[in-house]
Amino acid sequence: MLVALAFVGTAGAAPAQEIPPPARELVLGISTSTPLLADGNGTRVRSGLAPVVAAHLVAVRGLPGDMYAGVTVRGARSSLSLRDDGERWNGGSVWQVDVMADATWRRGPFSLTGAIGATWLRAARRVRPLEHARVLPTGEIGVGIRRTGSPWGARLGLQAYTLPVHGGQGGGVMRAIIGIAHGL
Amino acid sequence: MALLAAALLSGCETPTADGDGPAYDPTRLTGGVLYRWPLGATVAIHVPDGTASAPLKRAVQQGLAAWSSAWQYAELRPVLVPSPLEADVVVQVAGDPPVVVTEDCAATMIGAAGRTILCAAGDTARTLPLTGAAGEPGGVPGRVKVLVLVDGRLVSEGQGEQFQAVVSHELGHMLGLGGHSDSEGDLMYPAPAVTVPTERDAATLSYVLHQPPTLLLRPPPR
């Protein structure tokens, strides 16, 4: 089961009239996630801190309740960090690309976003559970804040997806993404 | 939104994988000593010029590629290196001029149609000194921990398949398998008839790689 959240914000001191959100937005940030796998022999696999780049496009405005809908494309590259008892080693890099449709609700400078879509994961080396590239459904919820009239804002998102494991039991992975947004 | 949050909070158990158990005793030939390389290590392998060195290099490359099926977590990265000075392992034809000295250690020797030699020194393996031009210790310590010797006559007798089987088998010992399989179909059977590790061989090596070692072949990477 996947869910994604992300908040987007536009803001102002106390705007008499709402300023529409930027039609396009670029987000730079970092992400971290819960472990990708716990192996019965003691190995744990997790994705390290990753730089994230995202582009958000508002596609539909004027939805009921002052909501708007859009599309987000986001990419990140991190390294796989492995641990087994006292030993730690690097499992090479892993790419993650998300494509999500989202709906955002704004109130003053704050915004709340829910999104669903797909995430693509690919590791450079053969490391369970990413022996092969995977495309998985995902969801996200997020919050955002933006000063009125400023192109700059901040976003915090919490993404979730279920990772199947060959020869094991799939489970949930949660990923937090925090970033600076700039409207275009 | 509430549904999203509820879904987020549910089903977040970490993905899990079953651990491998050994298909056979990986310490049968070492008296219970479990040895392996540190996890994440690059294992540098040198094949010196000499009798049948070209087919030997090819066999080593093919053997390592075959054993890579045992890596589930990028545990090891074996590479071929041109100089014995940067090698952790030397693989050569038995009877060729020795590259390292093994005479003065109580070696752990594991043999099929080849031999894998390492010298235990407490909880690690002793560095095997490099030889000089006359076959004596050359004063350069190097970093070789394991010597693999294979029978080059298999090449001259046109038994290429058997040669590959022996090389792949000895590489299994080099990687951490200190035991033989009782199953004739396994690569780690004392007289192997196959050239690539079976699932049983790979599972046994995978098990070894994730056990606390009695003997770590070299200190872990920093």
HADDOCK unambig.tbl for C-alpha pairs under 7 A between the chains (distance, minus, plus):
assign (segid A and resid 1 and name CA) (segid B and resid 7 and name CA) 6.74 0.50 0.50
assign (segid A and resid 2 and name CA) (segid B and resid 7 and name CA) 6.95 0.50 0.50
assign (segid A and resid 2 and name CA) (segid B and resid 8 and name CA) 6.91 0.50 0.50
assign (segid A and resid 3 and name CA) (segid B and resid 4 and name CA) 5.55 0.50 0.50
assign (segid A and resid 3 and name CA) (segid B and resid 7 and name CA) 6.35 0.50 0.50
assign (segid A and resid 3 and name CA) (segid B and resid 8 and name CA) 5.71 0.50 0.50
assign (segid A and resid 35 and name CA) (segid B and resid 14 and name CA) 6.46 0.50 0.50
assign (segid A and resid 36 and name CA) (segid B and resid 14 and name CA) 6.80 0.50 0.50
assign (segid A and resid 36 and name CA) (segid B and resid 15 and name CA) 6.27 0.50 0.50
assign (segid A and resid 37 and name CA) (segid B and resid 14 and name CA) 6.24 0.50 0.50
assign (segid A and resid 37 and name CA) (segid B and resid 15 and name CA) 4.85 0.50 0.50
assign (segid A and resid 37 and name CA) (segid B and resid 16 and name CA) 5.33 0.50 0.50
assign (segid A and resid 38 and name CA) (segid B and resid 14 and name CA) 6.84 0.50 0.50
assign (segid A and resid 38 and name CA) (segid B and resid 15 and name CA) 6.32 0.50 0.50
assign (segid A and resid 38 and name CA) (segid B and resid 16 and name CA) 4.77 0.50 0.50
assign (segid A and resid 38 and name CA) (segid B and resid 17 and name CA) 6.40 0.50 0.50
assign (segid A and resid 39 and name CA) (segid B and resid 16 and name CA) 5.58 0.50 0.50
assign (segid A and resid 39 and name CA) (segid B and resid 17 and name CA) 4.66 0.50 0.50
assign (segid A and resid 39 and name CA) (segid B and resid 18 and name CA) 6.06 0.50 0.50
assign (segid A and resid 39 and name CA) (segid B and resid 19 and name CA) 5.89 0.50 0.50
assign (segid A and resid 40 and name CA) (segid B and resid 17 and name CA) 5.90 0.50 0.50
assign (segid A and resid 40 and name CA) (segid B and resid 18 and name CA) 4.85 0.50 0.50
assign (segid A and resid 40 and name CA) (segid B and resid 19 and name CA) 3.90 0.50 0.50
assign (segid A and resid 41 and name CA) (segid B and resid 19 and name CA) 4.53 0.50 0.50
assign (segid A and resid 41 and name CA) (segid B and resid 20 and name CA) 6.82 0.50 0.50
assign (segid A and resid 41 and name CA) (segid B and resid 210 and name CA) 6.20 0.50 0.50
assign (segid A and resid 87 and name CA) (segid B and resid 39 and name CA) 6.73 0.50 0.50
assign (segid A and resid 89 and name CA) (segid B and resid 39 and name CA) 6.52 0.50 0.50
assign (segid A and resid 89 and name CA) (segid B and resid 40 and name CA) 5.04 0.50 0.50
assign (segid A and resid 90 and name CA) (segid B and resid 40 and name CA) 6.57 0.50 0.50
assign (segid A and resid 91 and name CA) (segid B and resid 73 and name CA) 6.69 0.50 0.50
assign (segid A and resid 91 and name CA) (segid B and resid 74 and name CA) 5.52 0.50 0.50
assign (segid A and resid 114 and name CA) (segid B and resid 1 and name CA) 6.60 0.50 0.50
assign (segid A and resid 125 and name CA) (segid B and resid 74 and name CA) 6.80 0.50 0.50
assign (segid A and resid 126 and name CA) (segid B and resid 72 and name CA) 6.57 0.50 0.50
assign (segid A and resid 126 and name CA) (segid B and resid 73 and name CA) 6.77 0.50 0.50
assign (segid A and resid 126 and name CA) (segid B and resid 74 and name CA) 6.43 0.50 0.50
assign (segid A and resid 127 and name CA) (segid B and resid 72 and name CA) 5.38 0.50 0.50
assign (segid A and resid 127 and name CA) (segid B and resid 73 and name CA) 4.39 0.50 0.50
assign (segid A and resid 127 and name CA) (segid B and resid 74 and name CA) 5.90 0.50 0.50
assign (segid A and resid 128 and name CA) (segid B and resid 72 and name CA) 5.78 0.50 0.50
assign (segid A and resid 128 and name CA) (segid B and resid 73 and name CA) 6.03 0.50 0.50
assign (segid A and resid 160 and name CA) (segid B and resid 8 and name CA) 6.38 0.50 0.50
assign (segid A and resid 163 and name CA) (segid B and resid 15 and name CA) 6.64 0.50 0.50
assign (segid A and resid 165 and name CA) (segid B and resid 15 and name CA) 6.84 0.50 0.50
assign (segid A and resid 165 and name CA) (segid B and resid 17 and name CA) 6.62 0.50 0.50
assign (segid A and resid 167 and name CA) (segid B and resid 17 and name CA) 6.05 0.50 0.50
assign (segid A and resid 167 and name CA) (segid B and resid 18 and name CA) 6.35 0.50 0.50
assign (segid A and resid 168 and name CA) (segid B and resid 16 and name CA) 5.59 0.50 0.50
assign (segid A and resid 168 and name CA) (segid B and resid 17 and name CA) 3.94 0.50 0.50
assign (segid A and resid 168 and name CA) (segid B and resid 18 and name CA) 5.39 0.50 0.50
assign (segid A and resid 169 and name CA) (segid B and resid 15 and name CA) 5.83 0.50 0.50
assign (segid A and resid 169 and name CA) (segid B and resid 16 and name CA) 5.18 0.50 0.50
assign (segid A and resid 169 and name CA) (segid B and resid 17 and name CA) 6.16 0.50 0.50
assign (segid A and resid 170 and name CA) (segid B and resid 15 and name CA) 4.62 0.50 0.50
assign (segid A and resid 170 and name CA) (segid B and resid 16 and name CA) 6.43 0.50 0.50
assign (segid A and resid 171 and name CA) (segid B and resid 11 and name CA) 6.75 0.50 0.50
assign (segid A and resid 171 and name CA) (segid B and resid 12 and name CA) 6.11 0.50 0.50
assign (segid A and resid 171 and name CA) (segid B and resid 13 and name CA) 5.14 0.50 0.50
assign (segid A and resid 171 and name CA) (segid B and resid 14 and name CA) 4.99 0.50 0.50
assign (segid A and resid 171 and name CA) (segid B and resid 15 and name CA) 3.91 0.50 0.50
assign (segid A and resid 172 and name CA) (segid B and resid 11 and name CA) 5.81 0.50 0.50
assign (segid A and resid 172 and name CA) (segid B and resid 12 and name CA) 4.06 0.50 0.50
assign (segid A and resid 172 and name CA) (segid B and resid 13 and name CA) 5.44 0.50 0.50
assign (segid A and resid 172 and name CA) (segid B and resid 14 and name CA) 5.67 0.50 0.50
assign (segid A and resid 172 and name CA) (segid B and resid 15 and name CA) 6.40 0.50 0.50
assign (segid A and resid 173 and name CA) (segid B and resid 12 and name CA) 6.36 0.50 0.50
assign (segid A and resid 173 and name CA) (segid B and resid 14 and name CA) 6.65 0.50 0.50
